[in-house]
């Protein structure tokens, strides 16, 4: 039998039977329920963040191992990517300009670069390893290509000092090799060299070892000019000079100062006209600037030279 509870009523000075109405019951239920929920939350928080069970320790150790493996793969990826970039630069510089052999396809390079730039946060270890293996395959392919290149290069070792491979001035290109609009004649004609922007008095340097073949005016619209015969069929011309510093017959080495730029002859203004010939045939000089330009700078330089515009002479 349930106990009956009483309370003392001060108004009547007597004990009255205690009766719980509905609002009181609701308040009591909410009070006890809230207290119970608070206790449950505190218990859950403790178990989640402070109770170090065997399963939790195992998961934590596993996560640590995964983080170490990802860090290792990132390091390997960075190392391989750097190797690929270095070999790709050599491939561009020498294949394209020196040996006239076909470089690796751009799609291969793009694949390597894209894989290298991917971040690992959203990749599983299996996917990451696949990407690492793919880049490693590209690296091996590039290494094989480079070994073939070195074999070809050894056959040309004696020719290298006499092969034009630097810019005659360190200035930007104004107009490249190919058909251009002549600034004086106003007709479209073959421009057989490269025009560099060069204010009067800009130093002009020999681009390879050789002997000065012509020093003076050639009577061909190029004004004061220097022609150098390098050997192995190579020749270069430096035109529209304001001053010549080497006489005919003088031997020069790559990088020697041979004159100062100007605007002599038939031309639009101060600049340097530079030509390269191989076995008597004039060829595009832009293919022979691999020694003083990075792969990226070379690509940009060649893009500028390839634009159709008005030449300076």
Steps between C-alpha positions, in 0.01 A plus 500: 500500500640837394591739774297815535705819530387802703613857528434763769263775387589818686171664403289237674763395753438136411652216295356454155540208261755581223355465149708543180324685220589456132728807461703388800534152358618640166756726667632210707525275197687763302734568786591133550518444124737792448722382782509151351586635153785707644640197677472295180683767295779525753539124500510487119757782486722320744479172314560671165795722587655365818435131518789347307377156410708239316305566181562873525872449554514268200323752276724780618813297425361407158432865417855590602640235266281627216619857558864383491440309177332801335789726607745251349305482175486879481878516543552236231259680266684831546838336433384320187322810371820702535696234312242495220506880475880511476513230235214660309690829496809329358281319250351829379830684487703241319255287302320792346793734437816298482424161346174577317345184642141470609452556876256304709138575425342795692223268620757297693632812669151628581409167658807509722442860602132445573575196712767688691268786582225283647459525875469188714230598749214356296685200361526152643844353542433262211413788267801696617731206434354461151574863423850466640562193285370688193745787558781252557421342162520844337834555671637171369381589149666842524823342627507262204440793268781694665742208467426483128558874481838471669600234251411735213672789672831321539526485121477881484729586790773647280246721320345657810746794545427610144122466516308828568315442826462835682325827424725773353326755727297449816205701371148402393412383153313749278445291189577138421602280209251456214281712279451848642393843379809702403490839681651698211387316188156421648488157336477156651837332465708231668674632811810281521598572859384634834473866598587582861398825666836669564559872556804647327815389680368170637789247525484221241673166566618211283276198547768235431869455429613595150682745273370836377411467132361851440549817703346815351225587255378222277302725266188292551287732711632360830735794562802433718514129566716214623490152349672215681593165348494243778582173327296181461282697257389761756496876427343799680425862406462805729358799308410873527788559743608846606856387574711196410766380744656207311691501167468244225705188563491533879424184698225540759354286774144463615409801714764735355390860444496566125307827461228741606144503373366787292273590210731512197373377166140456387302462820220649708706593805766382749508123540718197432431271205646152564522208258616138519603289200571128485673370186402820317130483594349767723313344791293627790742629769239454774583129503850576627452696821494198730811587702379823661124448525302274730245267343218734605678813375585326173135409439394861564782635281406269213134597532589869468730434203226305326249786497430653161587870502710763327872435503758769574688449170 
